[in-house]
Amino acid sequence: MKNGTCLKCKSNNVVMSGSEYGGVGPGLQMMVMGDGQGMSSTKLWQTYLCLDCGYFENYITDRNVLDKIKANLTKSNWKKVK
């Protein structure tokens, strides 16, 4: 999606949210399990949306949340994709 091509329908009619605060529910907080002990909130994510099929992806851009997940991967509910 980040390259402008939809992963589902291959359309080039992809847009991204205009701010770093997300395109789906702008201004809302996203809750993310970060350390296995509780949820971390962030308003920093980017949304990509295909205007042809409706498929969308969210990318967390909050470096603090991403680093917390990385440092506590064995304690959190995140699993590395092989």
DSSP file (Angstrom, degrees, kcal/mol; ACC not computed):
  #  RESIDUE AA STRUCTURE BP1 BP2  ACC     N-H-->O    O-->H-N    N-H-->O    O-->H-N    TCO  KAPPA ALPHA  PHI   PSI    X-CA   Y-CA   Z-CA
    1    1 A M    >         0   0    0      0, 0.0     3,-2.4     0, 0.0    48,-0.1   0.000 360.0 360.0 360.0 -38.7    0.0    0.0    0.0
    2    2 A K  T 3   +     0   0    0      1,-0.3     4,-0.1     2,-0.1    14,-0.0   0.740 360.0  55.7 -62.8 -21.1    2.8    2.4    0.9
    3    3 A N  T 3  S-     0   0    0      2,-0.3    -1,-0.3     0, 0.0     3,-0.1   0.417 124.2-102.6 -90.6   2.9    4.0    2.3   -2.8
    4    4 A G  S <  S+     0   0    0     -3,-2.4    10,-0.5     1,-0.3     2,-0.5   0.513  88.6 110.5  93.1   5.7    0.5    3.3   -4.0
    5    5 A T        -     0   0    0      8,-0.1    -2,-0.3     7,-0.1    -1,-0.3  -0.960  69.0-122.5-117.5 130.0   -0.7   -0.1   -5.2
    6    6 A C     >  -     0   0    0      5,-2.8     4,-1.2    -2,-0.5    50,-0.0  -0.491  10.9-147.8 -69.4 132.3   -3.4   -2.0   -3.4
    7    7 A L  T  4 S+     0   0    0     -2,-0.2    -1,-0.1     2,-0.1    -2,-0.0   0.726  94.4  43.8 -71.9 -21.9   -2.3   -5.4   -2.2
    8    8 A K  T  4 S+     0   0    0      3,-0.1    -1,-0.1     1,-0.1    -2,-0.0   0.918 131.7  12.2 -90.7 -50.7   -5.8   -6.9   -2.7
    9    9 A C  T  4 S-     0   0    0      2,-0.1    -2,-0.1    46,-0.0    -1,-0.1   0.452  90.8-125.2-112.0  -2.4   -7.1   -5.6   -6.0
   10   10 A K     <  +     0   0    0     -4,-1.2    -3,-0.1     1,-0.2     2,-0.0   0.595  56.0 153.0  68.6  12.6   -3.8   -4.1   -7.5
   11   11 A S        -     0   0    0      1,-0.1    -5,-2.8    -6,-0.1    -1,-0.2  -0.354  45.5-147.2 -68.5 152.0   -5.5   -0.7   -8.1
   12   12 A N  S    S+     0   0    0     -7,-0.2     2,-1.2     1,-0.1    -1,-0.1   0.202  74.5 103.3 -99.9  12.8   -3.3    2.4   -8.1
   13   13 A N        +     0   0    0      2,-0.0    38,-2.9    -7,-0.0     2,-0.4  -0.452  50.6 140.8 -93.9  60.4   -6.2    4.4   -6.6
   14   14 A V  E     -A   50   0A   0     -2,-1.2     2,-0.3   -10,-0.5    36,-0.2  -0.868  27.6-175.8-109.4 135.2   -4.6    4.5   -3.1
   15   15 A V  E     -A   49   0A   0     34,-2.7    34,-3.0    -2,-0.4     2,-0.3  -0.848  11.3-146.6-122.4 161.7   -4.7    7.4   -0.7
   16   16 A M  E     -A   48   0A   0     -2,-0.3    32,-0.2    32,-0.2    30,-0.0  -0.935  34.5 -87.8-127.3 155.6   -3.2    8.0    2.7
   17   17 A S        -     0   0    0     30,-2.6     6,-0.1    -2,-0.3     5,-0.1  -0.266  34.1-128.9 -60.5 146.8   -4.4   10.0    5.7
   18   18 A G  S    S+     0   0    0      4,-0.1     2,-0.3     3,-0.1    -1,-0.1   0.523  85.1  39.6 -79.6  -6.2   -3.4   13.6    5.6
   19   19 A S  S >  S-     0   0    0     26,-0.1     3,-0.6     3,-0.1    -2,-0.1  -0.892  84.3-112.0-136.5 168.8   -1.9   13.7    9.1
   20   20 A E  T 3  S+     0   0    0     -2,-0.3    25,-1.6     1,-0.2    41,-0.2   0.469 102.5  82.4 -78.0   0.3    0.1   11.4   11.4
   21   21 A Y  B 3  S-b   45   0A   0     23,-0.2     6,-1.3     1,-0.2     7,-0.3   0.046 105.9 -94.8 -96.5  27.3   -3.0   11.0   13.6
   22   22 A G    <   -     0   0    0     23,-1.8    -1,-0.2    -3,-0.6    24,-0.1   0.373  15.5-124.2  81.8 148.6   -4.6    8.3   11.5
   23   23 A G  S    S+     0   0    0      1,-0.1     2,-0.8    -6,-0.1    -1,-0.1   0.664  96.3  68.0-100.9 -22.1   -7.2    8.4    8.8
   24   24 A V  S    S-     0   0    0      1,-0.3    -1,-0.1     4,-0.0     4,-0.1  -0.884 126.7  -8.1 -99.3 108.9   -9.7    6.0   10.4
   25   25 A G  S >  S-     0   0    0     -2,-0.8     3,-2.4     1,-0.1    -1,-0.3   0.966  89.0-145.2  70.2  54.0  -11.1    7.8   13.4
   26   26 A P  T 3  S+     0   0    0      0, 0.0    -4,-0.2     0, 0.0    -1,-0.1  -0.222  81.5  21.9 -55.3 136.4   -8.7   10.8   13.3
   27   27 A G  T 3  S+     0   0    0     -6,-1.3     2,-0.1     1,-0.4    -5,-0.1   0.267  97.5 121.0  89.7 -11.1   -7.8   12.0   16.8
   28   28 A L    <   -     0   0    0     -3,-2.4     2,-0.4    -7,-0.3    -1,-0.4  -0.425  63.9-116.9 -80.3 159.9   -8.7    8.7   18.4
   29   29 A Q        -     0   0    0     -2,-0.1     2,-0.5    -3,-0.1    14,-0.2  -0.780  16.3-143.5 -96.8 142.4   -6.2    6.7   20.3
   30   30 A M  E     -D   42   0B   0     12,-3.4    12,-1.9    -2,-0.4     2,-0.5  -0.903  14.6-142.1-100.8 131.1   -5.1    3.3   19.3
   31   31 A M  E     -D   41   0B   0     -2,-0.5     2,-0.4    10,-0.2    10,-0.2  -0.831  22.9-178.8 -97.5 130.0   -4.5    0.8   22.1
   32   32 A V  E     -D   40   0B   0      8,-3.1     8,-3.4    -2,-0.5     2,-0.6  -0.992  31.5-123.7-133.5 131.4   -1.5   -1.5   21.6
   33   33 A M  E     +D   39   0B   0     -2,-0.4     6,-0.2     6,-0.2    45,-0.1  -0.640  42.6 163.1 -71.5 118.9   -0.2   -4.3   23.9
   34   34 A G        +     0   0    0      4,-1.3    38,-0.3    -2,-0.6    42,-0.2   0.809  64.7  14.0-110.1 -39.3    3.4   -3.2   24.4
   35   35 A D  S    S-     0   0    0      3,-0.8     4,-0.1    40,-0.1    -2,-0.1   0.323  96.1-106.4-127.4   7.7    5.0   -4.9   27.4
   36   36 A G  S    S+     0   0    0      2,-0.4     3,-0.1     1,-0.1    -3,-0.1   0.392 109.1  75.3  82.3  -4.5    2.8   -7.8   28.3
   37   37 A Q  S    S-     0   0    0      1,-0.4     2,-0.3     0, 0.0    -1,-0.1   0.592 105.7 -19.1-113.2 -17.5    1.5   -6.0   31.4
   38   38 A G  S    S-     0   0    0     -6,-0.1    -4,-1.3     2,-0.0    -3,-0.8  -0.984  72.0 -78.5-176.4 173.1   -0.8   -3.4   29.9
   39   39 A M  E     -D   33   0B   0     -2,-0.3     2,-0.4    -6,-0.2    -6,-0.2  -0.650  31.2-150.0 -90.9 143.7   -1.9   -1.5   26.9
   40   40 A S  E     -D   32   0B   0     -8,-3.4    -8,-3.1    -2,-0.3     2,-0.4  -0.904  14.1-141.7-107.2 140.7   -0.1    1.6   25.6
   41   41 A S  E     +D   31   0B   0     -2,-0.4     2,-0.3   -10,-0.2   -10,-0.2  -0.798  22.0 174.0-104.0 147.5   -2.0    4.3   23.8
   42   42 A T  E     -D   30   0B   0    -12,-1.9   -12,-3.4    -2,-0.4    -2,-0.0  -0.995  30.0-166.8-147.5 147.0   -0.9    6.2   20.8
   43   43 A K        +     0   0    0     -2,-0.3     2,-1.0   -14,-0.2   -16,-0.2   0.276  68.3 101.5-106.2   4.9   -2.4    8.7   18.4
   44   44 A L        +     0   0    0    -14,-0.1    17,-2.2   -23,-0.1    18,-1.0  -0.752  46.6 115.1-102.1  93.5    0.5    8.3   16.0
   45   45 A W  E     -bC  21  60A   0    -25,-1.6   -23,-1.8    -2,-1.0     2,-0.4  -0.980  49.0-137.3-149.7 161.3   -0.5    6.1   13.1
   46   46 A Q  E     - C   0  59A   0     13,-2.7    13,-2.6    -2,-0.3     2,-0.4  -0.956  14.7-151.8-122.0 136.7   -0.9    6.4    9.3
   47   47 A T  E     - C   0  58A   0     -2,-0.4   -30,-2.6    11,-0.2     2,-0.4  -0.921   4.9-164.8-113.5 134.0   -3.8    4.9    7.3
   48   48 A Y  E     -AC  16  57A   0      9,-2.6     9,-2.2    -2,-0.4     2,-0.4  -0.962  13.5-171.6-114.2 134.4   -3.6    3.8    3.6
   49   49 A L  E     -AC  15  56A   0    -34,-3.0   -34,-2.7    -2,-0.4     2,-0.6  -0.990  21.3-140.1-134.6 130.5   -7.0    3.3    1.8
   50   50 A C  E  >  -A   14   0A   0      5,-2.8     4,-1.5    -2,-0.4   -36,-0.2  -0.803  10.1-158.3 -86.3 122.3   -7.8    1.8   -1.6
   51   51 A L  T  4 S+     0   0    0    -38,-2.9    -1,-0.1    -2,-0.6   -37,-0.1   0.539  87.3  52.5 -79.2  -6.7  -10.6    3.9   -3.1
   52   52 A D  T  4 S+     0   0    0    -39,-0.3    -1,-0.2     3,-0.1   -38,-0.1   0.879 127.0  12.0 -94.1 -47.2  -11.6    1.0   -5.4
   53   53 A C  T  4 S-     0   0    0      2,-0.1    -2,-0.2   -42,-0.0    -4,-0.0   0.593  94.2-122.0-109.4 -12.2  -12.0   -2.0   -3.1
   54   54 A G     <  +     0   0    0     -4,-1.5    -3,-0.1     1,-0.3     2,-0.1   0.414  56.8 149.5  88.7  -2.8  -12.0   -0.4    0.4
   55   55 A Y        -     0   0    0     -6,-0.1    -5,-2.8     1,-0.0     2,-0.3  -0.400  22.6-177.8 -63.3 139.1   -9.0   -2.3    1.7
   56   56 A F  E     -C   49   0A   0     -7,-0.2     2,-0.4    -2,-0.1    -7,-0.2  -0.979  17.5-159.3-140.4 156.7   -7.0   -0.3    4.2
   57   57 A E  E     -C   48   0A   0     -9,-2.2    -9,-2.6    -2,-0.3     2,-0.4  -0.987   7.9-150.6-132.3 142.2   -3.9   -0.7    6.4
   58   58 A N  E     -C   47   0A   0     -2,-0.4     2,-0.5   -11,-0.2   -11,-0.2  -0.928   8.3-164.6-110.9 138.8   -2.8    1.1    9.5
   59   59 A Y  E     -C   46   0A   0    -13,-2.6   -13,-2.7    -2,-0.4     2,-0.4  -0.987  18.3-133.7-123.6 122.4    0.9    1.7   10.4
   60   60 A I  E     -C   45   0A   0     -2,-0.5   -15,-0.3   -15,-0.2    -2,-0.0  -0.605  22.1-179.6 -72.4 128.4    1.9    2.7   13.9
   61   61 A T        +     0   0    0    -17,-2.2     2,-1.0    -2,-0.4   -16,-0.2   0.335  45.1 113.5-110.2   3.9    4.4    5.5   13.6
   62   62 A D     >  -     0   0    0    -18,-1.0     4,-2.1     1,-0.2     3,-0.4  -0.684  49.8-164.8 -81.1 103.3    5.0    6.0   17.3
   63   63 A R  H  > S+     0   0    0     -2,-1.0     4,-2.6     1,-0.2     5,-0.2   0.825  85.1  58.2 -60.4 -34.3    8.6    4.9   17.8
   64   64 A N  H  > S+     0   0    0      2,-0.2     4,-1.9     1,-0.2    -1,-0.2   0.914 108.4  44.9 -63.3 -43.1    8.2    4.6   21.6
   65   65 A V  H  > S+     0   0    0     -3,-0.4     4,-2.2     2,-0.2    -2,-0.2   0.922 113.8  49.4 -66.6 -44.5    5.4    2.0   21.3
   66   66 A L  H  X S+     0   0    0     -4,-2.1     4,-2.3     1,-0.2    -2,-0.2   0.901 111.7  48.9 -62.2 -41.1    7.3    0.1   18.6
   67   67 A D  H  X S+     0   0    0     -4,-2.6     4,-2.4     2,-0.2    -1,-0.2   0.869 108.8  53.5 -66.5 -36.6   10.4    0.0   20.8
   68   68 A K  H  X S+     0   0    0     -4,-1.9     4,-1.2     2,-0.2    -2,-0.2   0.919 110.6  46.8 -64.2 -43.2    8.4   -1.2   23.8
   69   69 A I  H  < S+     0   0    0     -4,-2.2     3,-0.4     1,-0.2    -2,-0.2   0.934 112.9  49.5 -62.6 -46.1    7.0   -4.1   21.8
   70   70 A K  H >< S+     0   0    0     -4,-2.3     3,-0.9     1,-0.2    -2,-0.2   0.894 111.7  48.1 -61.2 -41.8   10.4   -5.0   20.4
   71   71 A A  H 3< S+     0   0    0     -4,-2.4    -1,-0.2     1,-0.2    -2,-0.2   0.730 121.9  34.9 -72.3 -22.5   12.0   -4.9   23.9
   72   72 A N  T >X S+     0   0    0     -4,-1.2     4,-1.7    -3,-0.4     3,-1.2  -0.056  73.9 131.8-122.6  31.0    9.2   -7.1   25.4
   73   73 A L  T <4 S+     0   0    0     -3,-0.9     5,-0.2     1,-0.3     3,-0.2   0.861  73.5  51.3 -57.8 -40.3    8.4   -9.4   22.6
   74   74 A T  T 34 S+     0   0    0      1,-0.2    -1,-0.3    -4,-0.2    -2,-0.1   0.736 114.8  44.1 -70.9 -20.7    8.5  -12.6   24.7
   75   75 A K  T <4 S+     0   0    0     -3,-1.2    -1,-0.2    -6,-0.2    -2,-0.2   0.661 105.3  72.3 -95.0 -19.6    6.1  -11.0   27.3
   76   76 A S  S  < S-     0   0    0     -4,-1.7   -42,-0.1    -7,-0.2   -41,-0.0  -0.239  90.5-109.4 -90.6 179.7    3.6   -9.5   24.9
   77   77 A N  S    S+     0   0    0     -2,-0.1     2,-0.3     2,-0.0    -4,-0.1   0.261  83.8 109.1 -92.9  12.4    1.0  -11.1   22.7
   78   78 A W        -     0   0    0     -5,-0.2     2,-0.4    -9,-0.1    -2,-0.1  -0.694  51.2-162.9 -88.6 141.2    2.9  -10.3   19.5
   79   79 A K        -     0   0    0     -2,-0.3     2,-0.2    -5,-0.0    -2,-0.0  -0.984  23.8-112.8-126.8 136.9    4.6  -13.1   17.6
   80   80 A K        -     0   0    0     -2,-0.4     2,-0.4     1,-0.1     0, 0.0  -0.452  30.6-126.3 -67.0 133.9    7.3  -12.8   15.0
   81   81 A V              0   0    0     -2,-0.2    -1,-0.1     1,-0.1     0, 0.0  -0.688 360.0 360.0 -81.8 131.4    6.1  -13.8   11.5
   82   82 A K              0   0    0     -2,-0.4    -1,-0.1     0, 0.0    -2,-0.0   0.421 360.0 360.0 -99.4 360.0    8.4  -16.4   10.0
